[in-house]
């Protein structure tokens, strides 16, 4: 089901694609792999928002990417990363990891735990130029910066401690406790995408649940609230 107003188009969580294997349960907001929906081929520079749950000790073996900005945001658990640039790290909740695949990069991603699932969002953004030098960055955003307020975690200029993305994007996240809200003004020459990562949120009177996404076109004053708690990502897009 897709709910449409003049400025909002809601992509219902139940209409997402899904990939299930013995170790992976992945929901695809946009067309990905064998899932294709002509109404879900991306929005502006956004190409992939995959909601992944990976079994203990399992993961994606070494594989390659090219000319894509790949952002990983862990919701629960821990994800282990290795790449052909020599980086090795563990990504945990409250951290943002960015890879500029550029001319080409190889990497692997595994659940760091042998007992618990890891839950993450993997986001692909088209870069503003091809043939970039591959790079890696990872930064931590404490819960105090995200609780009941917006925290900038990715931007084109890397300001305020955010990771840099080679595209006209500002990505904010917030963990809202029950009864709280955040406001955001989207300007007339910008576009927005709201992704409900966890819990239940209300956007300008419309209730949304984890997995729902909303594309926003044109100037709008956004009020996002919750009665039970939620974690959200808001993309401000050129």
C-alpha positions as CSV (number, residue, x, y, z in Angstrom):
1,X,0.0,0.0,0.0
2,X,1.3,3.5,-0.9
3,X,-0.3,6.5,0.7
4,X,0.1,9.7,-1.4
5,X,-0.5,13.4,-0.7
6,X,0.7,16.4,-2.6
7,X,4.1,16.3,-0.9
8,X,4.3,12.9,0.8
9,X,4.5,9.5,-0.8
10,X,4.7,6.7,1.8
11,X,6.4,3.4,0.9
12,X,4.7,0.8,3.1
13,X,6.9,-1.7,4.8
14,X,4.8,-4.6,3.6
15,X,5.6,-3.7,-0.1
16,X,9.3,-4.1,0.3
17,X,11.3,-6.8,-1.4
18,X,12.7,-9.6,0.7
19,X,15.7,-11.9,0.6
20,X,15.8,-14.9,2.9
21,X,18.6,-17.4,3.3
22,X,19.8,-19.6,6.1
23,X,21.8,-16.7,7.5
24,X,20.3,-13.5,6.1
25,X,16.9,-11.8,6.4
26,X,16.9,-8.7,4.3
27,X,14.1,-6.2,3.4
28,X,14.7,-3.9,0.4
29,X,13.1,-0.5,0.4
30,X,14.1,0.0,-3.3
31,X,14.6,-2.5,-6.1
32,X,17.5,-4.7,-5.3
33,X,18.8,-8.1,-6.5
34,X,15.9,-10.2,-7.8
35,X,13.3,-7.7,-6.4
36,X,12.1,-5.1,-8.9
37,X,9.3,-2.6,-8.5
38,X,9.1,0.2,-11.1
39,X,7.8,2.5,-8.3
40,X,10.7,1.7,-6.1
41,X,13.9,2.3,-8.1
42,X,15.3,4.9,-5.7
43,X,14.6,8.5,-4.8
44,X,16.9,11.3,-6.0
45,X,20.5,10.0,-5.3
46,X,19.2,7.2,-2.9
47,X,19.5,3.8,-4.5
48,X,19.5,1.2,-1.7
49,X,18.1,1.0,1.8
50,X,18.4,-2.6,2.9
51,X,17.2,-3.6,6.4
52,X,19.5,-6.6,7.2
53,X,19.5,-9.2,10.0
54,X,22.6,-11.5,9.9
55,X,22.9,-14.7,11.9
56,X,25.7,-15.1,14.4
57,X,29.1,-15.7,12.8
58,X,27.7,-15.3,9.3
59,X,27.9,-12.6,6.7
60,X,28.9,-11.4,3.2
61,X,32.1,-12.9,1.9
62,X,34.6,-10.6,0.1
63,X,32.9,-8.9,-2.9
64,X,33.4,-5.7,-4.9
65,X,31.7,-2.4,-5.5
66,X,32.4,0.6,-7.8
67,X,31.2,4.2,-8.0
68,X,28.9,4.1,-5.0
69,X,28.8,5.7,-1.6
70,X,28.0,2.9,0.9
71,X,26.9,3.9,4.4
72,X,26.3,1.3,7.1
73,X,24.3,2.1,10.2
74,X,24.0,-0.7,12.9
75,X,20.8,-0.8,15.0
76,X,21.6,-3.8,17.2
77,X,24.6,-6.0,17.6
78,X,28.0,-5.6,15.9
79,X,29.2,-5.9,12.3
80,X,32.8,-6.8,11.5
81,X,34.3,-5.1,8.4
82,X,37.5,-5.8,6.3
83,X,38.4,-4.2,3.0
84,X,41.1,-4.1,0.3
85,X,42.4,-0.8,1.7
86,X,43.6,-2.6,4.7
87,X,40.9,-1.5,7.1
88,X,39.5,-3.8,9.7
89,X,36.9,-2.6,12.2
90,X,33.8,-3.4,14.2
91,X,30.7,-1.2,13.7
92,X,28.3,-0.9,16.6
93,X,25.1,1.1,17.3
94,X,25.7,4.8,17.3
95,X,28.4,4.6,14.7
96,X,28.3,5.5,11.0
97,X,30.6,3.9,8.5
98,X,31.2,5.2,5.0
99,X,32.9,3.6,2.0
100,X,33.5,5.5,-1.2
101,X,33.8,2.6,-3.6
102,X,35.1,4.9,-6.4
103,X,37.4,3.1,-8.9
104,X,36.8,-0.2,-7.0
105,X,37.0,-1.7,-3.6
106,X,36.7,-5.2,-2.1
107,X,35.2,-5.7,1.3
108,X,33.5,-8.3,3.6
109,X,30.9,-7.9,6.3
110,X,30.3,-10.4,9.1
111,X,28.4,-10.6,12.3
112,X,31.0,-10.0,15.0
113,X,29.0,-12.1,17.5
114,X,28.9,-15.9,17.6
115,X,25.6,-15.9,19.6
116,X,23.5,-12.8,18.7
117,X,22.0,-11.5,15.5
118,X,23.2,-8.1,14.1
119,X,20.6,-5.7,12.7
120,X,21.7,-2.9,10.4
121,X,20.7,-0.6,7.6
122,X,22.9,-0.5,4.5
123,X,22.4,2.6,2.4
124,X,23.7,3.2,-1.1
125,X,24.0,6.7,-2.5
126,X,25.1,7.6,-6.0
127,X,28.2,9.8,-5.8
128,X,28.4,13.2,-7.5
129,X,31.3,12.0,-9.7
130,X,32.7,8.7,-10.9
131,X,36.2,7.4,-10.5
132,X,36.8,8.7,-7.0
133,X,39.7,7.4,-5.0
134,X,38.4,4.6,-2.7
135,X,38.2,5.6,1.0
136,X,36.9,4.5,4.3
137,X,35.7,6.4,7.4
138,X,33.9,5.5,10.6
139,X,32.7,7.8,13.4
140,X,30.8,7.5,16.7
141,X,27.8,9.5,17.7
142,X,27.0,9.0,21.4
143,X,23.4,8.5,22.4
144,X,23.4,11.8,24.2
145,X,23.8,13.5,20.7
146,X,20.9,11.4,19.3
147,X,18.4,11.2,22.1
148,X,15.3,13.3,21.4
149,X,17.1,15.5,18.9
150,X,18.5,15.3,15.4
151,X,22.1,14.4,15.0
152,X,23.9,15.0,11.7
153,X,25.9,11.8,10.9
154,X,26.7,12.3,7.2
155,X,27.0,15.3,4.9
156,X,28.7,16.6,1.8
157,X,31.2,18.7,3.8
158,X,31.7,16.4,6.8
159,X,30.7,19.3,9.2
160,X,29.9,18.9,12.9
161,X,31.9,15.6,13.0
162,X,29.7,13.8,10.4
163,X,31.2,11.4,7.9
164,X,31.7,13.0,4.5
165,X,29.6,11.8,1.5
166,X,30.4,12.8,-2.1
167,X,26.9,13.9,-2.8
168,X,24.5,16.7,-1.8
169,X,23.1,14.8,1.2
170,X,22.5,15.5,4.8
171,X,21.6,12.5,6.9
172,X,20.2,12.9,10.4
173,X,19.3,10.3,13.0
174,X,17.3,10.5,16.2
175,X,16.3,8.2,19.0
176,X,13.0,9.4,20.3
177,X,11.7,8.4,23.7
178,X,8.0,8.0,24.3
179,X,6.2,11.3,24.3
180,X,9.0,13.2,22.6
181,X,9.2,14.8,19.2
182,X,11.6,16.6,16.8
183,X,10.9,19.3,14.2
184,X,12.6,19.8,10.8
185,X,12.1,22.5,8.1
186,X,12.6,21.1,4.6
187,X,13.2,24.0,2.1
188,X,11.5,24.4,-1.2
189,X,14.5,23.4,-3.3
190,X,15.2,20.2,-1.3
191,X,13.8,16.7,-1.0
192,X,13.4,14.5,2.0
193,X,13.3,10.8,2.8
194,X,12.2,9.6,6.3
195,X,13.1,6.0,7.2
196,X,11.6,4.5,10.3
197,X,14.4,2.2,11.6
198,X,12.7,1.0,14.8
199,X,9.5,1.5,16.8
200,X,6.5,3.6,15.8
201,X,6.6,7.3,14.7
202,X,4.1,9.9,13.7
203,X,4.9,12.3,10.8
204,X,2.5,15.3,10.7
205,X,-0.4,13.1,11.8
206,X,0.4,10.0,9.9
207,X,1.4,6.9,11.9
208,X,4.5,5.0,10.6
209,X,6.1,1.7,11.7
210,X,9.6,0.3,11.5
211,X,10.3,-0.4,7.8
212,X,8.1,2.4,6.4
213,X,9.7,5.1,4.3
214,X,8.3,8.5,3.2
215,X,9.5,10.6,0.3
216,X,8.9,14.3,0.7
217,X,8.9,16.9,-2.1
218,X,8.8,20.6,-1.6
219,X,8.9,22.9,1.4
220,X,7.4,21.4,4.5
221,X,7.6,21.8,8.2
222,X,8.0,18.3,9.6
223,X,7.0,17.2,13.1
224,X,8.0,13.6,14.0
225,X,6.7,12.3,17.3
226,X,6.3,9.0,19.1
227,X,4.1,7.5,21.8
228,X,6.1,4.3,22.3
229,X,9.7,5.1,21.1
230,X,11.4,5.1,17.7
231,X,14.7,5.4,15.9
232,X,14.5,7.4,12.6
233,X,16.8,8.5,9.8
234,X,16.0,11.7,7.9
235,X,17.7,12.4,4.5
236,X,17.8,16.0,3.3
237,X,18.5,15.6,-0.5
238,X,19.5,17.9,-3.3
